[in-house]
Amino acid sequence: MATTSPTGTLVEGSETSTAAPVSPVSETSVMTLPGPKTDMWIVPIPKRLQYDPEKPFYFGLFLNVFFGVASTLVVANLYYCQPLLIEISHSFHVTYDEVSRIPTLVQAGYGIGLLLISPLGDMVRRRQLILGLIVLSAVLSIPLAVTSSLRVFEVISFLMGMATVSPQIMIPLAADLAPPSRRASAISIVISGFLLGILTARVLAGIVGNYTSWRIVYWMSAGVQGFVVLAMYCVLPDYPVKNKGLSYFGMYRSMAKFVVTEPVVPQIMLINFAASACYTNFWVTLTFLLGGAPYFYSTIIIGLFGLLGALGVVVVPFMGRLIDRIVPWYATLISTIFLLVFQAVQTGAGGISIAAVIIACFGLDVFRQTQQISLATRMFSVNENARARLNALLILSVFLGQIMGTAAGTEVFVGYGWRADSLLSMGWYVWQFLILVMRGPHTPSCRWFGYEGGFRFRRDPMLDSSRRLEEAEGELSGTSTHAEEKAEEKVEEKGTSAEGRGSEETAKAKVEEEKVEKEGLDAVEEPKALPKETQA
């Protein structure tokens, strides 16, 4: 039997070359009504981008790469300030300690935006949500460039962090639109763009700020965001709302329910939490390691190690294509083992050999991103209509891991040295491995532990779809059986009550009959007691 992707294309395992198109929003729901013709009630949507159930929009490489480029340009807003802190302190005539709050406020705003805004991708039309957020970030860049008050700069920086969550709406959108056979590849391209934005923002802001005023960086940011908005308006297709009946608070209830009722969700979050802590710990303490004995490198040379991360970004899309061919659980297992190996290299020789540091930089970056893509692919398979909420849980675990990695890693490095800090990360990698192997690659979604389902290595979309269908049918049958039992109980209760009412009515009828009989007898006996006048 042939299966189709959300864009109407055939996936691996299809038997025929043509298939009826299905909705690009969901693999299980078919939207039969055409979409709206305007954004925000007034801005017309180009006709070729309007949703038409008869002509699903094709999600090809161009749109996928465009998502990646847009993520690069938008996420840079979070990191422009970091190389400019000295210039900003001089401009506002404040100390370094005071301006050091700015990156913290930006990241805090980003974390709150992840929690409050990014799950809205499951409630509203994502085209207008993405456009609205990028317009807001463009507008906020202007007061950052002109304000002369540090307090105003801090407040707007916080709001800018909240508005810069549109890439985290594009990632689940790419997972929705891509065919199942290249879902991991689609996710990897958007994540690569996200990582590239983190790397290039610091370099670009440092160069511009070194030769001109730091304010030019934010004027440049406003122009870049404006360009992204225009490009998005012309390229981003419109799709219907996925969950029309979902309320805002119901959205958070469902997120909590996923954590409690879907064993794979907390498993992925725990692994991602520890992996993010390891990754952040390595890159934060690398500056201390290379700046001290025996290396004593300058800030410029230390910054060049970030280029190794850029090489990792280039490799990641190829790893995504590999993940498309195998079961994601195995991709997570392999990447976690390699992360442990490269961390062991850093633990053994990171403080005595620069070659070991270079090898660890490249290996840890490549396999951390591979691990993240495999985890995201597994997470998005839990519920196709809740991918924005699931992504919010995934990124929230990353955010919390970054906080722990920075705090604990710095404390251990300063107090006990580079090797103790590296051993801490090795312990966290062992933790990830143990959490992963508690559940096998094909364990049913209702089981918290075990290896039911076998050990199949290569992905089989047809078999995976049938397995999910069987589990869904099992849940439905269990629900229907419970409902039937309840219905039977109600019928029995009604029958019992009806019998009771019937017996009461029968008793009343007998009493009435006895009364009538008695009255009849009295009526018959009355002539015998006629008055004497009548007898005469």
C-alpha positions as CSV (number, residue, x, y, z in Angstrom):
1,M,0.0,0.0,0.0
2,A,1.4,3.4,-0.9
3,T,1.9,6.1,1.6
4,T,2.3,9.8,1.0
5,S,4.2,12.6,2.6
6,P,2.5,15.8,3.9
7,T,3.3,17.4,0.6
8,G,1.7,14.8,-1.5
9,T,5.0,13.0,-2.4
10,L,5.6,9.4,-1.9
11,V,7.7,8.1,0.9
12,E,10.0,5.1,1.1
13,G,8.2,1.9,0.7
14,S,5.5,3.1,-1.7
15,E,4.3,0.7,-4.4
16,T,2.9,3.2,-6.9
17,S,4.2,6.4,-8.4
18,T,1.2,8.6,-7.8
19,A,-1.0,9.3,-4.9
20,A,-3.7,11.6,-3.8
21,P,-2.3,14.7,-2.0
22,V,-2.9,15.0,1.6
23,S,-2.8,18.0,3.9
24,P,0.7,19.5,4.4
25,V,-0.2,20.4,7.9
26,S,-0.8,16.9,9.3
27,E,-0.3,13.4,8.1
28,T,-3.6,12.3,9.5
29,S,-6.0,15.3,9.0
30,V,-7.3,16.4,5.7
31,M,-8.2,20.0,5.5
32,T,-11.0,20.5,2.9
33,L,-11.6,24.2,3.2
34,P,-9.4,26.8,1.5
35,G,-7.3,29.0,3.8
36,P,-7.7,32.8,4.5
37,K,-6.5,35.3,2.0
38,T,-5.0,37.9,4.4
39,D,-2.5,38.1,7.2
40,M,-3.7,39.9,10.3
41,W,-7.0,40.7,8.6
42,I,-5.5,43.4,6.3
43,V,-2.3,42.2,4.6
44,P,-3.1,40.2,1.5
45,I,-1.4,36.8,1.0
46,P,0.1,36.2,-2.5
47,K,-2.2,33.8,-4.3
48,R,0.5,31.2,-4.9
49,L,1.1,31.0,-1.1
50,Q,-2.6,30.7,0.0
51,Y,-3.5,27.3,1.3
52,D,-5.4,25.2,-1.3
53,P,-6.2,21.6,-0.2
54,E,-6.4,20.6,-3.9
55,K,-2.8,21.9,-4.6
56,P,-0.5,21.3,-1.6
57,F,2.6,23.5,-1.5
58,Y,5.8,21.6,-2.3
59,F,8.4,21.7,0.4
60,G,11.6,21.4,-1.5
61,L,15.3,22.2,-0.9
62,F,14.9,25.9,-1.7
63,L,12.3,26.5,1.0
64,N,14.3,24.3,3.5
65,V,17.5,26.3,2.9
66,F,15.5,29.5,3.1
67,F,14.3,28.5,6.6
68,G,17.9,27.9,7.6
69,V,19.1,31.3,6.3
70,A,16.2,33.1,8.0
71,S,17.1,31.3,11.3
72,T,20.7,32.5,10.9
73,L,19.7,36.1,10.4
74,V,17.1,36.2,13.2
75,V,18.9,34.3,15.9
76,A,21.9,36.6,15.6
77,N,19.8,39.2,17.6
78,L,20.6,37.2,20.7
79,Y,24.4,37.5,20.4
80,Y,25.1,40.9,18.9
81,C,25.6,42.4,22.3
82,Q,28.3,40.0,23.6
83,P,31.4,41.4,21.8
84,L,30.1,45.0,22.2
85,L,29.8,45.1,26.0
86,I,33.0,47.2,26.5
87,E,31.9,49.8,24.0
88,I,28.4,49.9,25.5
89,S,29.8,50.5,29.0
90,H,31.9,53.4,27.7
91,S,28.9,54.9,25.8
92,F,26.6,54.7,28.9
93,H,29.4,55.6,31.3
94,V,28.8,52.5,33.5
95,T,31.0,49.7,34.9
96,Y,31.5,46.3,33.2
97,D,29.5,44.7,36.0
98,E,26.4,46.7,35.1
99,V,26.6,46.0,31.3
100,S,27.2,42.3,32.1
101,R,23.5,42.0,32.9
102,I,22.5,42.6,29.2
103,P,23.4,39.1,27.8
104,T,21.6,37.6,30.9
105,L,18.5,39.6,30.2
106,V,18.5,38.7,26.5
107,Q,18.8,35.0,27.3
108,A,16.1,35.3,30.0
109,G,13.7,36.9,27.5
110,Y,14.5,34.1,25.1
111,G,13.7,31.5,27.6
112,I,10.4,33.1,28.5
113,G,9.6,33.4,24.8
114,L,10.3,29.7,24.4
115,L,7.8,28.9,27.1
116,L,5.1,31.5,26.3
117,I,5.2,32.1,22.6
118,S,6.8,29.2,20.7
119,P,4.0,26.6,21.6
120,L,1.5,28.9,19.9
121,G,2.6,27.3,16.7
122,D,0.0,24.6,17.5
123,M,-2.8,27.1,18.0
124,V,-2.5,29.8,15.4
125,R,-1.5,30.1,11.7
126,R,2.3,30.0,11.7
127,R,2.8,32.3,8.7
128,Q,1.4,35.3,10.5
129,L,3.0,34.3,13.8
130,I,6.4,34.2,12.3
131,L,5.9,37.4,10.3
132,G,4.6,39.2,13.4
133,L,7.6,38.1,15.6
134,I,10.2,39.2,13.0
135,V,8.5,42.6,12.5
136,L,8.6,43.0,16.3
137,S,12.3,42.2,16.4
138,A,13.0,44.7,13.6
139,V,11.1,47.4,15.4
140,L,12.8,46.7,18.7
141,S,16.2,47.1,17.1
142,I,15.6,50.8,16.4
143,P,15.3,51.9,20.1
144,L,18.4,49.8,20.9
145,A,20.3,51.8,18.4
146,V,19.2,55.3,19.6
147,T,18.6,55.0,23.4
148,S,20.9,56.8,25.8
149,S,19.6,55.1,28.9
150,L,21.0,51.8,30.1
151,R,17.7,50.8,31.8
152,V,15.8,51.3,28.6
153,F,18.5,49.3,26.7
154,E,18.1,46.4,29.3
155,V,14.3,46.3,29.1
156,I,14.3,46.4,25.3
157,S,17.0,43.7,25.2
158,F,14.8,41.5,27.3
159,L,11.8,42.1,24.9
160,M,14.1,41.4,21.9
161,G,15.0,38.0,23.5
162,M,11.3,37.2,23.7
163,A,10.7,38.1,20.1
164,T,13.6,36.1,18.7
165,V,11.8,32.7,19.0
166,S,10.7,32.5,15.4
167,P,13.4,30.0,14.5
168,Q,12.0,27.7,17.1
169,I,8.6,27.9,15.2
170,M,10.3,27.2,11.9
171,I,11.9,23.9,13.1
172,P,8.7,22.1,13.9
173,L,7.1,23.7,10.8
174,A,9.9,22.1,8.7
175,A,9.2,18.8,10.4
176,D,5.5,19.1,9.5
177,L,6.1,20.0,5.9
178,A,9.0,17.6,5.0
179,P,8.2,14.1,3.8
180,P,8.9,11.5,6.5
181,S,11.8,10.1,4.4
182,R,13.8,13.4,4.7
183,R,12.4,14.8,8.0
184,A,15.8,14.6,9.8
185,S,17.5,16.3,6.9
186,A,15.0,19.1,6.9
187,I,15.4,19.6,10.7
188,S,19.2,19.5,10.4
189,I,19.3,22.3,7.8
190,V,17.2,24.6,10.0
191,I,19.3,23.8,13.1
192,S,22.5,24.3,11.1
193,G,21.3,27.8,10.2
194,F,20.5,28.4,13.8
195,L,24.0,27.4,14.9
196,L,25.6,29.4,12.1
197,G,23.7,32.5,13.3
198,I,25.2,32.0,16.8
199,L,28.7,31.8,15.4
200,T,28.6,34.6,12.9
201,A,26.7,37.1,15.1
202,R,29.7,37.5,17.5
203,V,32.2,37.8,14.7
204,L,30.1,40.3,12.6
205,A,29.3,42.5,15.6
206,G,32.9,42.5,16.7
207,I,34.2,43.6,13.3
208,V,31.5,46.3,12.8
209,G,31.9,47.5,16.4
210,N,35.7,47.7,16.1
211,Y,35.7,50.0,13.1
212,T,32.5,52.0,13.7
213,S,30.0,52.7,16.5
214,W,28.3,49.8,18.3
215,R,25.0,51.5,17.4
216,I,25.6,50.7,13.7
217,V,25.3,47.0,14.6
218,Y,21.6,47.5,15.8
219,W,20.8,49.7,12.8
220,M,22.2,46.9,10.6
221,S,20.0,44.4,12.6
222,A,16.9,46.4,11.9
223,G,17.7,46.4,8.2
224,V,18.4,42.7,8.2
225,Q,15.1,41.9,10.0
226,G,13.2,44.1,7.5
227,F,14.8,42.1,4.6
228,V,13.8,38.8,6.3
229,V,10.2,40.0,6.7
230,L,9.9,40.9,3.0
231,A,11.5,37.6,2.0
232,M,9.2,35.7,4.3
233,Y,6.2,37.5,3.0
234,C,7.1,36.4,-0.6
235,V,8.2,32.8,0.2
236,L,6.5,31.4,3.3
237,P,3.3,29.4,2.5
238,D,0.2,29.7,4.6
239,Y,-1.3,26.7,6.3
240,P,-4.4,26.2,8.4
241,V,-4.5,26.1,12.2
242,K,-3.7,22.6,13.4
243,N,-5.7,22.6,16.7
244,K,-8.6,24.9,16.4
245,G,-10.2,23.8,19.7
246,L,-7.0,24.2,21.8
247,S,-7.0,26.9,24.4
248,Y,-3.9,28.6,25.7
249,F,-4.1,27.0,29.2
250,G,-5.1,23.7,27.6
251,M,-1.9,23.9,25.6
252,Y,0.2,23.8,28.8
253,R,-2.0,21.0,30.3
254,S,-1.2,19.0,27.2
255,M,2.5,19.7,27.5
256,A,2.5,18.4,31.1
257,K,0.4,15.4,30.0
258,F,3.1,14.5,27.4
259,V,5.8,14.5,30.1
260,V,3.7,12.2,32.4
261,T,2.1,9.8,29.9
262,E,4.6,9.5,27.1
263,P,7.8,7.8,28.4
264,V,9.9,8.9,25.4
265,V,9.3,12.6,26.2
266,P,11.0,12.8,29.6
267,Q,13.7,10.4,28.3
268,I,14.6,12.8,25.5
269,M,14.4,15.8,27.8
270,L,16.8,14.3,30.4
271,I,19.3,13.3,27.7
272,N,19.1,16.7,26.1
273,F,19.4,18.4,29.4
274,A,22.7,16.6,30.3
275,A,24.0,16.9,26.7
276,S,23.4,20.7,26.6
277,A,25.2,21.0,30.0
278,C,28.2,19.1,28.6
279,Y,28.4,21.2,25.4
280,T,28.1,24.5,27.3
281,N,30.6,23.5,29.9
282,F,33.2,22.6,27.2
283,W,32.9,25.9,25.3
284,V,32.7,28.2,28.4
285,T,35.7,26.7,30.1
286,L,37.7,26.4,26.9
287,T,38.5,30.1,27.2
288,F,40.0,29.5,30.7
289,L,42.0,26.5,29.5
290,L,43.5,28.2,26.4
291,G,44.1,31.5,28.2
292,G,46.1,29.9,31.0
293,A,49.1,27.5,31.3
294,P,50.5,25.9,29.2
295,Y,49.0,27.8,26.2
296,F,48.5,31.5,27.2
297,Y,46.7,32.2,23.9
298,S,45.4,35.6,23.1
299,T,41.6,36.4,22.7
300,I,41.9,36.4,18.9
301,I,43.4,33.0,18.8
302,I,40.9,31.6,21.2
303,G,38.1,33.1,19.1
304,L,39.5,31.2,16.0
305,F,38.5,27.9,17.7
306,G,34.9,28.9,17.0
307,L,35.7,28.2,13.3
308,L,35.9,24.5,14.2
309,G,32.3,24.8,15.3
310,A,31.5,26.3,11.8
311,L,33.0,23.2,10.2
312,G,30.7,21.1,12.4
313,V,27.7,23.1,11.1
314,V,28.7,22.2,7.5
315,V,28.9,18.5,8.4
316,V,25.5,18.3,10.3
317,P,23.2,18.3,7.2
318,F,25.0,15.2,5.9
319,M,24.5,13.5,9.3
320,G,20.8,14.4,9.1
321,R,20.6,12.5,5.8
322,L,22.1,9.5,7.5
323,I,19.6,9.7,10.4
324,D,16.8,9.6,7.7
325,R,17.9,6.1,6.8
326,I,18.2,4.5,10.3
327,V,16.1,4.3,13.4
328,P,16.7,7.6,15.3
329,W,17.4,5.7,18.6
330,Y,20.5,4.2,17.1
331,A,21.7,7.6,15.9
332,T,21.3,8.9,19.4
333,L,23.2,5.8,20.8
334,I,26.1,6.2,18.3
335,S,26.4,9.9,18.7
336,T,26.4,9.6,22.6
337,I,29.2,6.9,22.4
338,F,31.3,9.2,20.2
339,L,30.7,12.1,22.5
340,L,32.0,10.0,25.4
341,V,35.1,9.0,23.3
342,F,36.0,12.6,22.3
343,Q,35.4,13.8,25.9
344,A,37.8,11.1,27.0
345,V,40.4,12.6,24.6
346,Q,39.9,16.0,26.2
347,T,40.1,14.5,29.7
348,G,43.4,12.7,28.9
349,A,45.3,15.3,27.0
350,G,43.3,18.6,26.8
351,G,45.6,20.4,29.2
352,I,48.9,19.2,27.6
353,S,48.3,18.9,23.9
354,I,46.6,21.4,21.6
355,A,46.0,18.7,19.0
356,A,43.8,16.9,21.6
357,V,41.8,20.2,22.1
358,I,41.3,20.6,18.3
359,I,40.1,17.0,17.9
360,A,37.8,17.4,20.9
361,C,36.4,20.7,19.6
362,F,35.5,19.2,16.2
363,G,34.2,15.8,17.4
364,L,32.1,17.2,20.3
365,D,30.5,19.8,18.0
366,V,29.6,17.4,15.2
367,F,28.2,14.6,17.4
368,R,26.4,16.9,19.7
369,Q,24.4,18.4,16.8
370,T,23.9,14.8,15.4
371,Q,22.5,13.8,18.8
372,Q,20.2,16.8,18.9
373,I,18.8,16.1,15.5
374,S,18.1,12.5,16.3
375,L,16.4,13.5,19.6
376,A,14.3,16.1,17.8
377,T,13.3,13.5,15.1
378,R,12.1,11.1,17.9
379,M,10.4,13.9,19.8
380,F,8.4,15.1,16.7
381,S,7.2,11.6,16.1
382,V,5.3,11.5,19.4
383,N,2.3,13.6,18.1
384,E,2.3,15.3,14.7
385,N,-0.3,17.8,15.8
386,A,1.7,18.9,18.8
387,R,5.2,19.5,17.4
388,A,5.4,23.1,18.5
389,R,4.6,22.1,22.1
390,L,7.0,19.2,21.9
391,N,9.7,21.5,20.5
392,A,9.2,23.9,23.3
393,L,9.8,21.1,25.8
394,L,12.9,20.0,23.9
395,I,14.4,23.5,23.8
396,L,13.5,24.2,27.4
397,S,15.6,21.2,28.4
398,V,18.5,22.7,26.3
399,F,18.1,26.1,28.0
400,L,18.1,24.6,31.5
401,G,21.1,22.4,30.6
402,Q,23.0,25.5,29.5
403,I,22.4,27.2,32.8
404,M,23.6,24.1,34.7
405,G,26.6,23.6,32.5
406,T,27.8,27.2,32.8
407,A,27.3,27.3,36.6
408,A,28.6,23.9,37.6
409,G,31.4,23.7,34.9
410,T,32.9,27.1,35.9
411,E,32.7,26.2,39.6
412,V,34.5,22.9,39.1
413,F,37.1,24.3,36.7
414,V,38.1,27.2,39.0
415,G,38.1,25.0,42.1
416,Y,39.6,21.8,40.8
417,G,41.1,22.3,37.4
418,W,40.5,21.4,33.8
419,R,40.7,17.6,34.2
420,A,38.1,17.5,37.0
421,D,35.8,19.6,34.9
422,S,36.3,17.3,31.9
423,L,35.5,14.3,34.2
424,L,32.3,16.0,35.2
425,S,31.2,16.1,31.6
426,M,32.2,12.4,31.2
427,G,29.9,11.6,34.1
428,W,27.1,13.5,32.4
429,Y,27.7,11.5,29.1
430,V,27.5,8.2,31.1
431,W,24.2,9.4,32.5
432,Q,22.8,10.1,29.0
433,F,23.8,6.6,27.9
434,L,22.1,4.9,30.9
435,I,18.9,6.9,30.4
436,L,18.9,6.0,26.7
437,V,19.3,2.2,27.1
438,M,16.5,2.0,29.6
439,R,14.1,1.8,26.5
440,G,14.8,0.0,23.3
441,P,14.6,1.4,19.8
442,H,11.1,0.0,19.2
443,T,9.6,-0.1,22.7
444,P,5.9,0.7,22.6
445,S,5.0,4.3,23.6
446,C,3.2,3.1,26.8
447,R,6.2,1.3,28.3
448,W,8.7,3.1,30.5
449,F,11.3,0.3,30.3
450,G,12.1,-2.7,28.2
451,Y,13.1,-3.8,24.7
452,E,9.8,-5.0,23.2
453,G,9.5,-4.6,19.4
454,G,12.9,-5.9,18.4
455,F,16.2,-4.4,17.3
456,R,15.6,-3.4,13.6
457,F,18.3,-0.9,12.6
458,R,17.2,0.6,9.3
459,R,14.1,2.7,9.2
460,D,11.0,1.2,7.6
461,P,8.2,3.8,7.2
462,M,5.5,1.3,6.4
463,L,6.3,-0.8,9.4
464,D,6.6,2.2,11.7
465,S,3.3,3.6,10.5
466,S,1.5,0.2,11.0
467,R,3.0,0.0,14.5
468,R,1.8,3.4,15.4
469,L,-1.6,2.6,13.9
470,E,-1.8,-0.6,16.0
471,E,-0.9,1.3,19.2
472,A,-3.5,4.0,18.4
473,E,-6.2,1.3,17.7
474,G,-5.3,-0.4,21.0
475,E,-5.8,2.9,22.9
476,L,-9.0,3.5,21.1
477,S,-10.3,-0.1,21.7
478,G,-9.4,0.3,25.4
479,T,-11.2,3.6,25.5
480,S,-14.3,2.1,23.7
481,T,-14.3,-1.0,25.9
482,H,-14.3,1.2,29.0
483,A,-17.1,3.3,27.4
484,E,-19.1,0.2,26.6
485,E,-18.8,-1.0,30.2
486,K,-20.0,2.3,31.5
487,A,-22.9,2.3,29.1
488,E,-23.9,-1.2,30.2
489,E,-23.7,-0.2,33.8
490,K,-26.0,2.7,33.1
491,V,-28.4,0.5,31.2
492,E,-28.4,-2.0,34.1
493,E,-29.0,0.9,36.5
494,K,-31.9,2.2,34.4
495,G,-33.3,-1.4,34.1
496,T,-33.1,-1.8,37.9
497,S,-34.7,1.5,38.5
498,A,-37.4,0.7,35.9
499,E,-38.1,-2.6,37.6
500,G,-38.4,-0.8,40.9
501,R,-40.8,1.8,39.4
502,G,-42.8,-1.1,37.8
503,S,-43.2,-2.9,41.0
504,E,-44.3,0.2,42.8
505,E,-46.9,1.0,40.0
506,T,-48.2,-2.6,40.2
507,A,-48.7,-2.3,44.0
508,K,-50.5,0.9,43.5
509,A,-52.7,-0.6,40.8
510,K,-53.6,-3.5,43.2
511,V,-54.6,-1.1,45.9
512,E,-56.8,0.8,43.5
513,E,-58.4,-2.4,42.3
514,E,-59.2,-3.4,45.9
515,K,-60.7,0.1,46.5
516,V,-62.9,-0.2,43.4
517,E,-64.0,-3.8,44.4
518,K,-64.9,-2.6,47.8
519,E,-66.9,0.4,46.5
520,G,-68.7,-2.0,44.2
521,L,-69.7,-4.3,47.0
522,D,-70.9,-1.4,49.0
523,A,-73.0,-0.2,46.1
524,V,-74.6,-3.7,45.8
525,E,-75.4,-3.9,49.5
526,E,-77.0,-0.4,49.7
527,P,-80.5,-1.5,48.4
528,K,-80.9,-3.8,51.4
529,A,-80.7,-0.8,53.7
530,L,-83.5,1.3,52.0
531,P,-85.5,3.8,54.2
532,K,-88.8,2.6,55.8
533,E,-90.8,5.1,53.7
534,T,-89.5,3.6,50.5
535,Q,-90.3,0.1,51.8
536,A,-93.9,1.1,52.5
